[in-house]
């Protein structure tokens, strides 16, 4: 099996009965089998799926890896398209395995690879995507069902606990339909546990765009008001990057082969991003603290256009089950 077996397919509420457990008490909590949220400062949406398996968001920086160390984590599985931070993982004596998949569902060979990793590499194991809400809980729940350590109903409960959006029908269908895999078949599976996979340019560009969009979106949600001086001054730079991400996407050969409506949505977003960039141009001293109410309103209109186009694009071209 190819080391990055699923990469070609990448684009193709917490319930009351689940307690929140502090990561400082992990020595006891990770020995308990029930799913639960883990209170964490640096691991987004951290959830114990079952004893020895945790789902969550991207660990960023030494503090996040220190929390993983405190949780006893020895192996990290990334199902995200971004390249893992292998240097920090090495510094904290952890092993990375990169098995990316998309939002439209998880291929059976990908589930098998994740399940084999659970079977053969040391735990506890942390499985993450970017936000820890959709792909990683689906991957963790599916692999545990395939491994025979989680029931189907418990697996659906993991998605509910993580807050996985029902719009991701492919992820829910994967969890609802996954079956246990014969351990003998898993032992025969040829999978070399790659630390990092090369991703197609389109996937790489989409990952970069998502990161920049998230940085700006928190300002949009806050009405384009300053959160702190450093972040406020960085906002014009992020706006420039966002516009460039859309511009570069439109140049990719892969995009040229996509349907016209896909390219139209990208063009619409690129123009709106250009307007946002112009309004946040640092040469006009338009830092967030200096923006007028009218200025903020105009930013909001253009940001709404970008967000709407992204949502439409995801629903039509990224998220539907293949």
C-alpha positions as CSV (number, residue, x, y, z in Angstrom):
1,X,0.0,0.0,0.0
2,X,1.2,3.5,-0.9
3,X,2.5,5.4,2.2
4,X,0.0,8.2,1.6
5,X,-2.8,6.0,0.5
6,X,-5.6,8.5,1.0
7,X,-4.1,11.8,-0.2
8,X,-5.8,11.7,-3.6
9,X,-9.2,11.7,-1.9
10,X,-8.6,14.7,0.4
11,X,-10.7,17.1,-1.7
12,X,-12.8,14.4,-3.5
13,X,-22.6,18.9,21.4
14,X,-20.9,17.6,23.9
15,X,-23.7,15.6,25.7
16,X,-24.5,15.8,29.3
17,X,-23.5,12.3,30.2
18,X,-19.8,12.9,29.2
19,X,-17.8,14.6,32.0
20,X,-15.0,17.0,31.4
21,X,-11.7,15.7,32.8
22,X,-8.6,17.8,33.5
23,X,-5.5,16.7,31.6
24,X,-3.7,17.0,35.0
25,X,-5.6,13.9,36.1
26,X,-4.8,11.9,33.0
27,X,-3.1,9.1,34.9
28,X,-6.5,7.9,36.2
29,X,-8.7,9.2,33.4
30,X,-6.9,7.4,30.5
31,X,-7.4,4.1,32.3
32,X,-11.1,4.6,32.2
33,X,-12.8,3.3,29.1
34,X,-15.6,5.8,28.7
35,X,-15.6,8.6,26.2
36,X,-15.1,12.1,27.8
37,X,-13.9,15.6,27.0
38,X,-10.4,16.5,28.4
39,X,-10.0,20.0,29.7
40,X,-7.0,21.3,27.8
41,X,-5.4,24.7,27.3
42,X,-3.4,23.8,24.1
43,X,-5.2,20.8,22.5
44,X,-8.3,21.9,20.7
45,X,-11.4,19.8,21.4
46,X,-9.5,17.0,23.1
47,X,-11.6,13.9,23.6
48,X,-10.8,10.6,25.1
49,X,-12.3,8.2,22.6
50,X,-11.5,5.1,24.7
51,X,-8.6,4.1,26.9
52,X,-5.4,5.0,25.2
53,X,-6.9,6.9,22.2
54,X,-7.5,10.6,22.2
55,X,-8.9,12.8,19.4
56,X,-8.3,16.5,19.1
57,X,-7.0,19.4,17.1
58,X,-3.6,20.4,15.8
59,X,-0.9,20.5,18.6
60,X,0.8,23.9,18.0
61,X,4.0,24.8,19.8
62,X,5.9,23.3,22.8
63,X,3.1,23.9,25.2
64,X,0.7,21.6,23.2
65,X,3.4,18.9,22.9
66,X,4.0,19.2,26.7
67,X,0.4,18.5,27.3
68,X,0.6,15.5,25.0
69,X,3.6,14.3,27.0
70,X,1.6,14.8,30.3
71,X,-1.1,12.6,28.7
72,X,1.5,9.9,28.1
73,X,1.1,10.1,24.4
74,X,3.8,8.2,22.4
75,X,2.3,8.2,18.9
76,X,0.5,11.0,17.0
77,X,-1.6,10.3,14.0
78,X,-2.4,13.3,11.8
79,X,-5.4,13.0,9.4
80,X,-4.9,16.6,8.3
81,X,-3.4,17.7,5.0
82,X,-0.8,20.0,6.6
83,X,2.7,18.6,7.2
84,X,3.2,17.5,10.8
85,X,5.7,19.2,13.1
86,X,8.3,16.4,13.2
87,X,10.9,18.5,15.0
88,X,8.7,19.1,18.0
89,X,7.5,15.5,18.0
90,X,11.1,14.3,18.1
91,X,12.0,16.8,20.8
92,X,9.2,15.3,23.0
93,X,10.1,11.7,22.0
94,X,6.9,11.1,20.1
95,X,6.4,9.4,16.7
96,X,4.2,10.9,14.0
97,X,2.2,8.9,11.4
98,X,0.6,11.0,8.6
99,X,-2.6,9.4,7.2
100,X,-4.6,12.3,5.7
101,X,-8.2,12.1,4.5
102,X,-10.9,14.5,3.5
103,X,-14.3,15.6,4.7
104,X,-16.3,13.5,2.2
105,X,-15.7,10.2,4.0
106,X,-12.9,7.9,5.0
107,X,-11.8,5.3,2.5
108,X,-11.7,1.7,3.8
109,X,-7.9,1.5,3.2
110,X,-7.4,4.6,5.3
111,X,-9.4,3.1,8.2
112,X,-7.3,0.0,7.9
113,X,-4.1,2.0,8.0
114,X,-5.2,3.9,11.1
115,X,-6.4,0.7,12.8
116,X,-3.1,-1.0,12.1
117,X,-1.3,1.9,13.7
118,X,-3.5,1.6,16.8
119,X,-2.7,-2.1,16.9
120,X,1.1,-1.9,16.4
121,X,2.5,1.4,17.6
122,X,2.9,2.3,21.2
123,X,0.2,4.3,23.0
124,X,-1.5,6.4,24.2
125,X,-2.2,7.6,20.7
126,X,-3.4,11.1,19.8
127,X,-5.3,11.4,16.5
128,X,-5.7,15.0,15.2
129,X,-7.0,17.1,12.3
130,X,-6.9,20.9,12.3
131,X,-9.8,21.8,14.6
132,X,-10.5,18.4,16.1
133,X,-14.2,18.6,15.4
134,X,-14.8,16.6,12.2
135,X,-12.1,14.5,10.6
136,X,-10.1,13.3,13.7
137,X,-13.1,12.2,15.8
138,X,-14.5,10.4,12.7
139,X,-11.2,8.7,12.1
140,X,-10.6,7.7,15.7
141,X,-14.2,6.4,16.1
142,X,-14.1,4.4,12.9
143,X,-10.7,2.9,13.6
144,X,-11.8,1.8,17.1
145,X,-14.9,0.1,15.7
146,X,-12.7,-1.6,13.1
147,X,-10.3,-2.6,15.9
148,X,-13.2,-4.0,18.0
149,X,-12.7,-1.6,20.9
150,X,-15.7,0.6,20.3
151,X,-19.3,-0.2,19.4
152,X,-21.2,1.4,16.6
153,X,-23.4,3.4,19.0
154,X,-20.4,4.5,21.0
155,X,-18.7,5.6,17.8
156,X,-21.7,7.8,16.8
157,X,-21.6,9.2,20.3
158,X,-18.0,10.3,19.7
159,X,-19.1,12.5,16.8
160,X,-21.8,14.0,19.0
161,X,-19.4,14.7,21.8
162,X,-16.9,16.3,19.4
163,X,-19.6,18.5,17.8
164,X,-19.1,17.1,14.3
165,X,-21.3,18.9,11.9
166,X,-24.1,16.8,10.4
167,X,-23.4,18.5,7.0
168,X,-20.4,16.2,6.7
169,X,-22.5,13.3,5.6
170,X,-19.6,11.3,4.4
171,X,-18.0,11.3,7.8
172,X,-21.2,10.2,9.5
173,X,-21.8,7.5,6.9
174,X,-18.3,6.2,7.4
175,X,-18.8,5.8,11.1
176,X,-22.3,4.3,10.7
177,X,-21.1,1.7,8.2
178,X,-17.6,0.7,9.4
179,X,-17.1,-2.9,10.3
180,X,-14.5,-4.8,12.5
181,X,-11.5,-5.8,10.5
182,X,-9.9,-9.3,11.0
183,X,-6.7,-8.8,13.0
184,X,-5.0,-11.3,10.8
185,X,-5.8,-9.2,7.7
186,X,-4.4,-6.1,9.5
187,X,-1.2,-7.9,10.3
188,X,-0.7,-8.7,6.7
189,X,-1.4,-5.1,5.6
190,X,1.6,-3.5,4.0
191,X,1.8,0.0,5.6
192,X,5.0,1.7,6.5
193,X,3.7,4.3,9.0
194,X,4.9,7.4,7.1
195,X,5.9,10.4,9.2
196,X,4.9,12.9,6.5
197,X,3.2,12.7,3.1
198,X,3.7,14.9,0.1
199,X,0.3,16.4,-0.8
200,X,-0.9,17.7,-4.2
201,X,-0.5,21.4,-4.7
202,X,-4.3,22.0,-4.6
203,X,-4.5,20.4,-1.1
204,X,-1.4,22.2,0.1
205,X,-2.9,25.5,-1.1
206,X,-6.3,24.8,0.6
207,X,-4.6,24.0,3.9
208,X,-2.6,27.3,3.8
209,X,-5.8,29.2,2.9
210,X,-7.7,27.6,5.8
211,X,-5.0,28.7,8.3
212,X,-5.0,32.3,7.1
213,X,-8.8,32.4,6.9
214,X,-9.1,31.2,10.5
215,X,-6.7,34.0,11.7
216,X,-8.8,36.7,10.1
217,X,-12.1,35.2,10.9
218,X,-11.7,35.7,14.6
219,X,-11.4,39.5,13.9
220,X,-14.5,39.3,11.6
221,X,-16.5,37.6,14.4
222,X,-15.4,40.3,16.8
223,X,-16.6,43.1,14.4
224,X,-13.0,43.9,13.2
225,X,-12.0,45.3,16.6
226,X,-8.5,45.0,18.0
227,X,-7.9,42.0,20.2
228,X,-4.4,43.1,21.1
229,X,-1.8,45.4,19.6
230,X,0.4,42.6,18.1
231,X,-2.5,40.8,16.4
232,X,-4.0,44.0,15.2
233,X,-0.8,45.1,13.4
234,X,-0.6,41.6,11.9
235,X,-4.1,41.7,10.4
236,X,-3.1,43.6,7.2
237,X,-0.4,41.0,6.6
238,X,-2.8,38.2,6.9
239,X,-5.2,40.0,4.5
240,X,-2.5,40.2,1.9
241,X,-1.7,36.4,2.4
242,X,-5.4,35.5,2.0
243,X,-5.7,37.4,-1.3
244,X,-2.5,35.7,-2.6
245,X,-3.8,32.3,-1.6
246,X,-6.9,32.7,-3.7
247,X,-4.8,34.1,-6.6
248,X,-2.4,31.2,-6.5
249,X,-5.3,28.7,-6.4
250,X,-6.7,30.2,-9.6
251,X,-3.3,29.6,-11.3
252,X,-3.1,25.9,-10.4
253,X,-3.5,23.4,-13.3
254,X,-5.7,21.2,-11.0
255,X,-8.1,24.1,-10.6
256,X,-8.3,24.7,-14.3
257,X,-9.7,21.1,-14.6
258,X,-12.5,21.7,-12.1
259,X,-16.0,22.7,-13.1
260,X,-16.7,26.4,-14.0
261,X,-18.8,27.0,-10.8
262,X,-15.8,26.0,-8.7
263,X,-13.5,28.5,-10.4
264,X,-16.3,31.2,-10.2
265,X,-16.5,30.8,-6.4
266,X,-12.7,31.2,-6.2
267,X,-12.8,34.3,-8.3
268,X,-15.6,35.8,-6.2
269,X,-13.6,35.1,-3.1
270,X,-10.4,36.5,-4.5
271,X,-12.1,39.8,-5.4
272,X,-13.6,40.1,-2.0
273,X,-10.3,39.3,-0.4
274,X,-8.7,42.0,-2.5
275,X,-11.1,44.5,-1.2
276,X,-10.5,43.4,2.4
277,X,-6.7,43.7,1.7
278,X,-7.2,47.2,0.4
279,X,-9.2,48.3,3.4
280,X,-6.6,46.9,5.8
281,X,-3.6,48.3,3.9
282,X,-1.0,49.3,6.5
283,X,0.1,52.2,4.3
284,X,-3.2,53.9,5.0
285,X,-2.7,53.4,8.8
286,X,-6.0,51.5,8.8
287,X,-5.1,49.3,11.8
288,X,-8.1,47.9,13.6
289,X,-8.2,50.5,16.3
290,X,-8.5,53.3,13.8
291,X,-11.3,51.8,11.7
292,X,-14.6,53.8,11.5
293,X,-18.0,52.1,12.0
294,X,-18.5,52.4,8.2
295,X,-15.2,50.9,7.5
296,X,-16.0,47.9,9.7
297,X,-19.3,47.5,8.1
298,X,-17.7,47.4,4.6
299,X,-15.2,44.8,5.9
300,X,-18.1,42.7,7.2
301,X,-19.9,42.8,3.9
302,X,-16.8,41.5,2.0
303,X,-16.0,39.0,4.7
304,X,-19.5,37.6,4.5
305,X,-19.1,37.2,0.8
306,X,-15.9,35.2,1.3
307,X,-17.4,33.0,4.0
308,X,-20.5,32.4,2.0
309,X,-18.5,31.4,-1.1
310,X,-16.3,29.1,0.9
311,X,-19.3,27.4,2.5
312,X,-21.0,27.0,-0.9
313,X,-17.8,25.5,-2.4
314,X,-17.3,23.1,0.5
315,X,-20.9,21.9,0.3
316,X,-20.8,21.4,-3.5
317,X,-17.3,20.2,-4.1
318,X,-15.6,19.1,-0.9
319,X,-18.0,17.6,1.6
320,X,-20.5,15.4,-0.3
321,X,-19.8,11.6,0.0
322,X,-18.0,10.3,-3.1
